[in-house]
Amino acid sequence: MMRKWEGGDPGVANQKTPTSLLLTPEGVFHSFGYTARDYYHDLDPEEARDWLYFEKFKMKIHSTSDLTMQTELEAVNGKKMQALEVFAHALRFFKQHAVQELKDQCPSLPERDAIRWVITVPAIWKQPAKQFMREAAYKAGLVSPENPEQLLIALEPEAASIYCRKLRLHQLIDLSCKPPANGLAPDHSIDSSFRQAREQLRRSRHSRTFLVESGVGELWSEMQAGDRYIVADCGGGTVDLTVHQIEKPQGTLKELYKASGGPYGAVGVDLAFEKLLCHIFGEDFIATFKAKRPAAWVDLTIAFEARKRAAAPSRASPLNISLPFSFIDFYRKHRGQNVETALKKSNVNFVKWSSQGMLRMSSEAMSELFQPTISQIIKHIDDLLKKPEVQGIKFLFLVGGFAESAMLQRAVQAAFGHTCRVIIPQDVGLTILKGAVLFGLDPTIVRVRRSPLTYGVGVLNKFVEGKHPREKLLVKEGKNWCTDIFEKFVSVDQSVALGEVVQRSYCPARPGQRKTIINIYCCATDDVVYITDPGVRKCGTISLELEAGDTGSPARGRREIRASMQFGDTEIKVTAMDIRTSKTVRATIDFLSN
């Protein structure tokens, strides 16, 4: 099923395609991935200014604090479009591509309702971002809202973990196995690292290895019950960390600490390069060039991407980054001087100008671009390892596209190789994709997860003098009540088993009420008392649709609805039932309309 993508850069394996979307000036889908990037590159500069080109837009919905269905994304040319439309275009493209692959390889195409789709998202994404992806999938036609179970949201480090536990010896690269010459694994050759790892593991007969020597056994079958490991998913936009424990005999997984991470992906290196260009040529010039020559700016980022992949700690020779002719010409017209003069005036000694129209960056200069991002990753892993819940870690799996970087591999091995085995799967960039397929086949493999936040609702409790503040006092029908009490559903970092439910009962305020809205509040801490406490915010709503008929007469008593919430899945789910009639009540949970 796996095919390589057409297009791309010479010498770069195209098992993945960039998050690049091209729309016509009218906003109609044109292309995605390398095809979009290459077509946009070939457009006339003046014509390109009218086309809508979006790139690296996945992380935008994570960084947007008030994400809604109306959130907009900005194209390279400055024009804006609803983010939901942009993501729907991308998902629709993948749907059509996947269906075509099935048609090409299968005699008969499965019915639409026989296909289960899996979309992967970073584990650190909050509920609104997960719901946003689901809404985009509905809009793209992957599944319908009437059949939500056909779509699974998979957490990327979880997917990687599920795949890693299935690996065998010949599919692993052990960075802990070092050649004796300099004590470090080669940075330039994945295959070389793999061969050395295999030989070293076969020789280590006196130490307990996690795989049988024949390479036949799977990781989880060779681990002991209770063995723990970290998966560090280092992608383009984020780094996601998850900690799992193997449970025997089925080999299911238990999350030991809530998923953590941050915006420390490979894009950070790109931003550092852009910052360097701003220092050399001026921030105003770079901003103008991006606006006036968007296609040329994309060319420059492509040139840097290829050099970024070639960077390695052991590399001594400079890295050449080709500047587009339009950049050189635009700078001369804009500033009245050439690029070489700008370099000399900037006093950036580690970047030189080549007469072939290239920036020559020393290996030290490239290392400096990586340093801020890698330092953040190292710090985050180090902080995680200090947690009481994360003691006794045996392995650290590096996965994701950024994990292919020799710079990152060397830094992680140097920092943590003395405390655990640092392992990289072969085809590291596809680990999440393959794990997502396994998750789609068995969504119950992760049996226990940790809640990322404290969730609850605001309720009234009887007012207690000396315990409750006077400003919370509410007198109703002659009784004293305390308002704004935070009633918890689940606490931050609490273990929640798959299928475990939290139940609460609610009574409609008046007979004949057709809809009940319940506000959900969340907080990053556990010691919350009131919904007005610092750090507490309204994050969503539960809607209960009540049928018109049995509305609860005085003879029958008040109507009672029991809501059941699940926090142990990758998404928060809610169902409801009318206690008196035992009928299912339509219940929805919304994190996007606040």
C-alpha positions as CSV (number, residue, x, y, z in Angstrom):
1,M,0.0,0.0,0.0
2,M,2.9,2.3,0.7
3,R,4.0,4.3,-2.3
4,K,6.6,7.1,-2.5
5,W,5.4,10.5,-3.3
6,E,6.2,12.1,-6.7
7,G,8.3,15.2,-6.7
8,G,10.5,16.4,-3.9
9,D,14.2,17.1,-3.6
10,P,17.1,15.1,-5.2
11,G,18.6,12.7,-2.7
12,V,15.7,13.0,-0.2
13,A,13.4,10.0,0.3
14,N,9.8,10.9,-0.4
15,Q,8.0,8.6,1.9
16,K,6.3,11.7,3.3
17,T,5.0,14.7,1.5
18,P,5.1,18.3,2.9
19,T,2.1,20.0,4.4
20,S,1.7,22.3,1.5
21,L,-1.7,23.2,0.0
22,L,-2.2,25.2,-3.2
23,L,-5.5,26.8,-4.1
24,T,-6.4,28.8,-7.2
25,P,-7.0,32.6,-6.9
26,E,-10.7,31.6,-6.7
27,G,-10.0,29.4,-3.7
28,V,-10.5,26.1,-5.6
29,F,-8.3,23.1,-4.7
30,H,-5.3,22.7,-7.1
31,S,-2.8,20.4,-5.5
32,F,-1.1,19.2,-2.3
33,G,2.4,18.2,-1.1
34,Y,5.3,18.2,-3.5
35,T,3.0,18.8,-6.5
36,A,1.7,22.0,-4.9
37,R,5.1,23.2,-3.9
38,D,6.7,22.6,-7.3
39,Y,3.8,24.1,-9.2
40,Y,3.8,27.2,-7.0
41,H,7.6,27.4,-7.5
42,D,7.1,27.5,-11.3
43,L,4.4,30.2,-11.3
44,D,5.3,33.6,-12.7
45,P,6.1,35.8,-9.7
46,E,3.3,38.2,-10.4
47,E,0.8,35.5,-11.0
48,A,1.9,33.6,-7.8
49,R,0.8,36.6,-5.7
50,D,-2.8,35.8,-6.5
51,W,-2.6,32.1,-5.6
52,L,-3.3,30.8,-2.1
53,Y,-0.4,28.7,-0.9
54,F,-0.5,27.3,2.7
55,E,2.4,25.5,4.3
56,K,3.2,24.0,7.7
57,F,-0.3,24.9,8.8
58,K,-0.9,21.9,11.1
59,M,0.5,23.5,14.2
60,K,-1.5,26.7,13.7
61,I,-4.5,25.2,15.3
62,H,-2.5,24.2,18.4
63,S,-1.0,27.6,18.8
64,T,-4.4,29.3,18.5
65,S,-5.6,29.8,22.1
66,D,-9.3,30.6,21.1
67,L,-9.8,28.0,18.3
68,T,-13.3,28.1,16.8
69,M,-14.9,27.0,13.6
70,Q,-14.3,30.5,12.2
71,T,-10.5,30.6,12.9
72,E,-8.6,31.7,9.8
73,L,-5.2,30.8,8.4
74,E,-3.0,33.2,6.4
75,A,-1.6,32.1,3.0
76,V,1.9,33.0,1.9
77,N,0.5,36.0,0.0
78,G,-1.3,37.3,3.1
79,K,-4.8,36.3,2.0
80,K,-6.9,34.5,4.6
81,M,-9.2,31.6,4.6
82,Q,-11.1,29.7,7.2
83,A,-8.8,27.0,8.8
84,L,-11.6,24.5,8.6
85,E,-11.7,24.9,4.8
86,V,-7.9,24.5,4.5
87,F,-7.8,21.3,6.6
88,A,-10.9,19.9,4.8
89,H,-9.1,20.4,1.4
90,A,-6.0,18.5,2.7
91,L,-8.1,15.6,4.2
92,R,-10.2,15.4,1.1
93,F,-7.0,15.0,-1.0
94,F,-5.8,12.2,1.3
95,K,-9.2,10.5,1.1
96,Q,-9.2,10.6,-2.7
97,H,-5.6,9.4,-2.8
98,A,-6.2,6.5,-0.4
99,V,-9.4,5.4,-2.2
100,Q,-7.6,5.5,-5.6
101,E,-4.8,3.3,-4.1
102,L,-7.5,0.9,-2.9
103,K,-9.1,0.8,-6.4
104,D,-5.7,0.2,-8.0
105,Q,-4.9,-2.8,-5.7
106,C,-8.3,-4.3,-4.7
107,P,-10.7,-6.1,-7.1
108,S,-13.7,-4.6,-5.3
109,L,-13.7,-1.4,-3.2
110,P,-15.1,-1.7,0.3
111,E,-18.4,0.1,1.1
112,R,-17.9,3.5,2.5
113,D,-19.2,2.4,5.9
114,A,-16.7,-0.5,6.0
115,I,-13.7,1.9,6.0
116,R,-12.3,3.1,9.3
117,W,-10.3,6.3,9.1
118,V,-7.5,7.2,11.5
119,I,-6.2,10.8,11.9
120,T,-3.1,11.3,14.0
121,V,-2.7,14.4,16.1
122,P,0.0,15.4,18.7
123,A,-0.8,14.2,22.2
124,I,-0.4,17.7,23.6
125,W,-3.2,19.0,21.5
126,K,-6.2,20.1,23.6
127,Q,-9.8,18.9,23.1
128,P,-10.7,21.9,20.8
129,A,-8.0,21.0,18.3
130,K,-9.0,17.3,18.3
131,Q,-12.6,18.2,17.7
132,F,-11.5,20.6,15.0
133,M,-9.8,17.8,13.1
134,R,-13.0,15.7,13.4
135,E,-15.1,18.5,12.1
136,A,-12.7,18.9,9.2
137,A,-13.0,15.2,8.4
138,Y,-16.7,15.5,8.3
139,K,-16.5,18.5,6.0
140,A,-14.0,16.5,3.8
141,G,-16.4,13.6,3.5
142,L,-14.3,11.0,5.2
143,V,-17.2,10.0,7.4
144,S,-20.5,11.5,8.4
145,P,-21.5,13.0,11.7
146,E,-24.1,10.2,12.0
147,N,-21.3,7.6,12.0
148,P,-18.6,9.2,14.2
149,E,-17.2,5.8,15.2
150,Q,-15.8,5.3,11.7
151,L,-13.2,8.0,12.5
152,L,-10.6,7.5,15.2
153,I,-8.3,10.3,16.5
154,A,-4.9,8.7,17.3
155,L,-2.3,10.4,19.5
156,E,1.0,10.4,17.6
157,P,3.3,9.2,20.4
158,E,0.8,6.5,21.3
159,A,0.7,5.3,17.7
160,A,4.5,5.3,17.7
161,S,4.6,3.3,20.9
162,I,2.1,0.8,19.6
163,Y,4.3,0.3,16.6
164,C,7.6,0.1,18.6
165,R,6.3,-2.7,20.7
166,K,5.9,-4.8,17.6
167,L,9.4,-4.2,16.3
168,R,12.1,-6.9,15.9
169,L,15.9,-6.7,16.2
170,H,16.5,-6.1,12.5
171,Q,14.1,-3.1,12.6
172,L,15.9,-1.2,15.4
173,I,18.9,1.2,15.6
174,D,20.5,1.3,19.1
175,L,22.3,4.6,19.6
176,S,23.8,3.1,22.7
177,C,26.0,0.8,20.6
178,K,29.1,3.0,19.8
179,P,32.2,2.3,17.7
180,P,35.3,2.3,19.9
181,A,37.1,4.8,17.8
182,N,35.5,8.0,19.1
183,G,32.7,6.6,21.3
184,L,30.0,8.0,19.0
185,A,27.8,6.5,16.4
186,P,28.2,7.8,12.9
187,D,25.9,10.6,12.2
188,H,25.7,10.4,8.5
189,S,24.6,6.8,8.0
190,I,21.5,5.2,9.5
191,D,22.4,1.9,7.9
192,S,25.9,2.0,9.5
193,S,24.3,2.6,12.9
194,F,21.9,-0.2,12.4
195,R,24.7,-2.7,11.5
196,Q,26.7,-1.7,14.6
197,A,23.7,-2.0,16.8
198,R,22.9,-5.5,15.5
199,E,26.5,-6.7,16.0
200,Q,26.8,-5.1,19.4
201,L,23.5,-6.6,20.6
202,R,24.5,-10.1,19.4
203,R,27.8,-9.9,21.3
204,S,26.2,-8.7,24.5
205,R,25.3,-12.2,25.7
206,H,25.9,-11.4,29.3
207,S,23.6,-8.4,29.5
208,R,19.8,-8.7,29.3
209,T,18.7,-7.5,25.9
210,F,15.1,-6.7,25.1
211,L,15.0,-8.8,22.0
212,V,15.9,-12.4,21.3
213,E,19.2,-12.9,19.4
214,S,17.4,-14.4,16.5
215,G,15.4,-11.3,16.0
216,V,12.2,-13.3,15.8
217,G,10.5,-12.0,19.0
218,E,8.6,-8.8,19.2
219,L,9.6,-6.1,21.7
220,W,6.7,-6.5,24.1
221,S,7.1,-10.3,24.3
222,E,10.7,-10.0,25.3
223,M,10.1,-7.3,28.0
224,Q,9.2,-8.1,31.5
225,A,5.9,-7.1,33.0
226,G,6.1,-3.6,34.3
227,D,9.0,-2.5,32.0
228,R,8.7,1.2,31.2
229,Y,9.8,3.3,28.2
230,I,9.5,6.8,26.9
231,V,8.5,7.6,23.3
232,A,9.7,11.0,22.1
233,D,7.8,12.0,19.0
234,C,9.9,14.7,17.4
235,G,8.0,16.1,14.4
236,G,8.0,19.2,12.4
237,G,6.0,21.3,14.7
238,T,6.0,19.7,18.1
239,V,7.8,17.3,20.4
240,D,5.4,14.9,22.2
241,L,6.5,12.7,25.1
242,T,4.5,9.8,26.4
243,V,5.5,7.2,29.0
244,H,4.2,3.7,28.7
245,Q,4.4,0.5,30.7
246,I,3.9,-2.9,29.2
247,E,1.2,-5.1,30.7
248,K,1.4,-8.8,30.5
249,P,0.3,-11.2,29.1
250,Q,-1.5,-9.4,26.3
251,G,1.1,-6.7,25.8
252,T,-1.3,-3.9,26.3
253,L,-0.1,-0.4,27.3
254,K,-0.6,1.7,30.4
255,E,0.2,5.5,30.3
256,L,2.2,6.4,33.4
257,Y,2.3,10.2,33.1
258,K,0.1,12.6,31.1
259,A,1.4,13.4,27.7
260,S,3.7,16.4,27.6
261,G,5.8,18.4,25.1
262,G,5.8,21.7,23.3
263,P,6.5,23.5,20.1
264,Y,10.1,22.3,19.8
265,G,9.8,20.6,16.4
266,A,12.1,21.0,13.3
267,V,10.3,24.2,12.4
268,G,12.2,25.8,15.2
269,V,15.4,25.3,13.2
270,D,13.7,27.0,10.2
271,L,12.7,30.0,12.4
272,A,16.3,30.2,13.6
273,F,17.5,30.4,10.0
274,E,14.9,33.1,9.2
275,K,16.1,35.0,12.3
276,L,19.6,34.8,10.9
277,L,18.5,36.1,7.6
278,C,16.7,39.0,9.3
279,H,20.0,39.8,11.2
280,I,22.0,39.9,7.9
281,F,19.6,41.5,5.5
282,G,17.2,43.3,7.8
283,E,13.8,42.3,9.2
284,D,12.0,44.8,7.1
285,F,13.6,43.4,3.9
286,I,12.8,39.8,4.7
287,A,9.1,40.7,5.5
288,T,8.9,42.7,2.2
289,F,10.5,39.9,0.2
290,K,8.1,37.3,1.6
291,A,5.1,39.5,0.7
292,K,6.3,40.5,-2.7
293,R,8.1,37.3,-3.8
294,P,6.3,34.5,-2.0
295,A,7.3,31.8,-4.5
296,A,10.9,32.7,-4.2
297,W,10.7,32.6,-0.4
298,V,9.4,29.1,-0.7
299,D,12.4,28.2,-2.9
300,L,14.7,29.5,-0.3
301,T,13.1,27.5,2.5
302,I,13.3,24.4,0.2
303,A,17.0,25.0,-0.3
304,F,17.5,25.3,3.5
305,E,15.5,22.1,4.2
306,A,17.8,20.0,2.1
307,R,20.9,21.4,3.9
308,K,19.2,21.0,7.3
309,R,18.9,17.3,6.6
310,A,22.6,17.1,5.7
311,A,23.7,18.7,8.9
312,A,25.7,16.4,11.3
313,P,28.0,16.9,14.3
314,S,30.8,15.0,12.5
315,R,30.6,17.2,9.4
316,A,33.5,19.6,9.0
317,S,32.9,21.0,5.6
318,P,30.6,24.1,5.1
319,L,27.0,23.7,3.9
320,N,26.0,25.7,0.8
321,I,22.5,27.2,0.7
322,S,21.5,28.5,-2.7
323,L,19.9,32.0,-2.8
324,P,17.2,32.4,-5.5
325,F,18.2,34.9,-8.1
326,S,15.1,36.9,-7.3
327,F,16.4,37.3,-3.8
328,I,19.7,38.6,-4.9
329,D,18.1,40.9,-7.5
330,F,15.4,42.1,-5.1
331,Y,17.9,42.9,-2.4
332,R,20.1,45.0,-4.8
333,K,17.0,47.0,-6.0
334,H,15.6,47.4,-2.5
335,R,18.8,48.3,-0.6
336,G,21.0,49.6,-3.4
337,Q,23.9,47.2,-2.6
338,N,24.7,43.6,-3.2
339,V,24.3,40.6,-0.9
340,E,28.0,40.2,-0.3
341,T,28.2,43.7,1.1
342,A,25.3,42.9,3.5
343,L,27.1,39.9,4.8
344,K,30.3,41.9,5.5
345,K,28.4,44.6,7.3
346,S,26.5,42.1,9.4
347,N,29.7,40.9,11.1
348,V,28.3,37.3,10.9
349,N,31.7,35.6,10.5
350,F,30.4,32.0,10.2
351,V,28.4,32.8,7.1
352,K,30.3,33.6,3.9
353,W,29.3,34.5,0.3
354,S,30.1,32.2,-2.6
355,S,30.5,33.6,-6.1
356,Q,28.1,30.8,-7.2
357,G,25.3,32.6,-5.5
358,M,25.3,30.6,-2.3
359,L,25.5,31.3,1.4
360,R,28.3,29.1,2.8
361,M,27.5,28.2,6.4
362,S,30.1,26.6,8.6
363,S,29.2,23.5,10.5
364,E,29.4,25.6,13.7
365,A,26.8,28.0,12.3
366,M,24.4,25.2,11.4
367,S,24.8,23.7,14.9
368,E,23.9,27.1,16.4
369,L,20.6,27.0,14.4
370,F,19.8,23.6,15.9
371,Q,20.9,24.5,19.4
372,P,17.8,26.4,20.8
373,T,15.4,23.7,19.7
374,I,17.5,20.7,20.7
375,S,18.1,22.3,24.1
376,Q,14.4,22.6,24.7
377,I,13.9,19.0,23.8
378,I,16.7,17.8,26.1
379,K,15.3,19.9,29.0
380,H,11.8,18.6,28.5
381,I,12.9,15.0,28.5
382,D,15.2,15.6,31.5
383,D,12.3,17.2,33.4
384,L,10.1,14.3,32.6
385,L,12.7,11.7,33.9
386,K,12.7,13.5,37.2
387,K,9.0,12.8,37.9
388,P,8.4,10.2,40.6
389,E,6.0,8.4,38.2
390,V,8.7,8.0,35.6
391,Q,11.4,6.2,37.4
392,G,13.0,3.0,36.1
393,I,12.8,3.9,32.4
394,K,14.5,1.2,30.3
395,F,14.3,2.6,26.8
396,L,13.8,6.0,25.1
397,F,12.4,5.7,21.6
398,L,13.1,8.6,19.2
399,V,10.5,8.8,16.4
400,G,9.1,11.3,14.0
401,G,10.6,13.2,11.1
402,F,13.0,15.3,13.2
403,A,14.4,12.1,14.8
404,E,16.1,11.5,11.5
405,S,18.4,14.4,12.3
406,A,21.9,13.3,13.3
407,M,22.2,16.5,15.4
408,L,19.2,15.5,17.5
409,Q,20.3,11.9,17.8
410,R,23.8,12.8,19.0
411,A,22.4,15.3,21.6
412,V,19.8,12.8,23.0
413,Q,22.3,10.0,23.2
414,A,24.9,12.2,25.0
415,A,22.3,13.5,27.5
416,F,20.5,10.2,28.3
417,G,22.5,7.3,27.0
418,H,23.9,6.7,30.5
419,T,20.4,6.2,32.0
420,C,18.5,4.3,29.4
421,R,18.8,2.8,25.9
422,V,18.2,5.3,23.1
423,I,16.5,3.4,20.3
424,I,15.5,4.6,16.8
425,P,13.2,2.4,14.6
426,Q,14.1,2.0,11.0
427,D,11.9,4.2,8.7
428,V,11.6,6.4,11.7
429,G,9.6,9.0,9.8
430,L,6.8,6.4,9.2
431,T,6.6,5.0,12.7
432,I,3.5,7.0,13.6
433,L,1.8,6.2,10.3
434,K,2.3,2.4,10.8
435,G,1.3,2.7,14.5
436,A,-1.9,4.5,13.5
437,V,-2.8,1.5,11.3
438,L,-2.3,-0.9,14.2
439,F,-4.3,1.4,16.5
440,G,-7.1,1.4,13.9
441,L,-7.2,-2.4,14.0
442,D,-7.3,-2.4,17.8
443,P,-8.2,0.9,19.5
444,T,-8.2,-0.9,22.9
445,I,-4.4,-1.5,23.0
446,V,-3.9,1.5,25.4
447,R,-5.8,0.4,28.4
448,V,-5.1,3.3,30.8
449,R,-4.5,6.9,30.0
450,R,-3.8,10.0,32.2
451,S,-6.1,13.0,32.1
452,P,-4.2,16.1,30.7
453,L,-6.4,18.5,32.8
454,T,-8.8,18.7,35.6
455,Y,-12.4,18.7,34.3
456,G,-15.6,19.5,36.1
457,V,-18.8,21.6,36.3
458,G,-20.1,24.4,38.5
459,V,-22.7,23.4,41.1
460,L,-24.6,24.8,44.1
461,N,-23.8,23.3,47.5
462,K,-25.3,24.1,50.9
463,F,-23.6,27.3,52.3
464,V,-21.4,26.6,55.4
465,E,-20.5,29.6,57.5
466,G,-16.7,29.9,58.0
467,K,-16.0,27.5,55.1
468,H,-17.5,29.4,52.1
469,P,-16.9,33.0,51.3
470,R,-19.8,35.4,51.8
471,E,-19.6,36.6,48.2
472,K,-20.6,33.1,47.1
473,L,-23.8,33.1,49.2
474,L,-27.1,32.7,47.2
475,V,-30.4,32.7,49.1
476,K,-33.0,30.7,47.2
477,E,-36.5,29.7,48.5
478,G,-35.3,30.4,52.0
479,K,-32.2,28.2,51.8
480,N,-28.6,29.3,51.7
481,W,-26.5,28.0,48.9
482,C,-22.8,28.5,47.9
483,T,-22.5,29.2,44.1
484,D,-19.6,28.4,41.7
485,I,-18.5,25.2,43.5
486,F,-16.1,23.2,41.1
487,E,-17.4,19.6,41.0
488,K,-14.7,17.4,39.5
489,F,-15.2,14.8,36.9
490,V,-11.6,13.9,36.7
491,S,-8.3,15.3,38.1
492,V,-5.2,16.3,36.1
493,D,-2.8,13.3,35.6
494,Q,-5.4,10.9,37.1
495,S,-5.3,7.4,35.7
496,V,-8.5,6.7,33.7
497,A,-9.1,3.2,32.3
498,L,-10.5,2.8,28.8
499,G,-14.3,2.5,29.0
500,E,-14.4,3.9,32.6
501,V,-17.3,6.4,32.9
502,V,-18.1,9.3,35.2
503,Q,-21.8,9.7,35.8
504,R,-23.8,12.7,36.9
505,S,-27.5,13.3,37.0
506,Y,-29.2,16.5,35.9
507,C,-32.9,17.7,36.1
508,P,-34.3,20.1,33.6
509,A,-35.1,23.4,35.3
510,R,-38.7,23.5,34.1
511,P,-41.3,21.1,32.6
512,G,-41.4,21.1,28.8
513,Q,-37.7,22.1,28.5
514,R,-36.4,20.8,25.2
515,K,-32.6,21.3,25.8
516,T,-30.2,21.4,28.7
517,I,-26.8,23.1,28.4
518,I,-24.1,22.2,31.0
519,N,-20.9,24.2,31.0
520,I,-17.6,22.3,31.4
521,Y,-14.7,23.9,33.2
522,C,-11.0,22.9,33.2
523,C,-7.8,23.7,35.0
524,A,-4.2,22.6,34.9
525,T,-4.0,22.0,38.7
526,D,-5.8,19.7,41.0
527,D,-6.4,22.0,44.0
528,V,-9.3,23.9,42.5
529,V,-12.4,24.8,44.6
530,Y,-14.4,27.3,42.6
531,I,-15.0,27.8,38.9
532,T,-13.8,31.4,39.5
533,D,-10.4,30.3,40.8
534,P,-7.3,31.5,38.9
535,G,-6.5,29.2,36.0
536,V,-10.0,27.8,35.7
537,R,-11.8,28.5,32.4
538,K,-14.9,27.4,30.6
539,C,-13.7,25.0,28.0
540,G,-16.8,23.4,26.6
541,T,-20.5,22.5,26.8
542,I,-22.6,19.4,27.1
543,S,-25.9,19.6,25.3
544,L,-28.7,17.2,26.2
545,E,-31.6,17.1,23.6
546,L,-34.9,16.3,25.4
547,E,-37.8,14.8,23.6
548,A,-41.1,16.7,23.7
549,G,-43.3,13.9,25.1
550,D,-42.6,12.9,28.6
551,T,-41.5,16.1,30.2
552,G,-42.1,15.2,33.8
553,S,-45.5,15.9,35.4
554,P,-45.9,16.6,39.1
555,A,-47.5,13.2,39.5
556,R,-44.4,11.5,38.1
557,G,-41.8,13.8,39.7
558,R,-39.0,15.7,38.2
559,R,-37.4,14.4,35.1
560,E,-33.8,13.1,35.6
561,I,-31.2,12.7,32.9
562,R,-28.0,10.7,33.6
563,A,-25.0,11.8,31.7
564,S,-22.0,9.4,31.3
565,M,-18.6,10.8,30.4
566,Q,-15.6,8.9,29.2
567,F,-12.1,10.4,29.8
568,G,-10.0,7.3,29.0
569,D,-10.1,7.5,25.2
570,T,-8.3,9.9,22.9
571,E,-11.3,12.1,22.9
572,I,-13.7,13.0,25.7
573,K,-17.1,11.4,25.0
574,V,-20.6,11.7,26.5
575,T,-23.8,9.7,26.4
576,A,-27.0,10.2,28.3
577,M,-30.2,8.4,29.3
578,D,-33.6,9.3,30.7
579,I,-33.7,7.5,34.1
580,R,-37.5,7.1,34.1
581,T,-38.0,5.9,30.6
582,S,-34.5,4.3,30.0
583,K,-34.4,5.9,26.6
584,T,-31.2,7.3,25.2
585,V,-31.0,11.0,25.2
586,R,-29.1,12.7,22.4
587,A,-26.0,14.1,24.0
588,T,-23.1,16.1,22.4
589,I,-20.0,17.7,23.8
590,D,-18.6,20.8,22.2
591,F,-15.2,22.4,22.8
592,L,-15.2,24.8,19.8
593,S,-18.0,27.2,20.5
594,N,-16.7,29.1,23.6
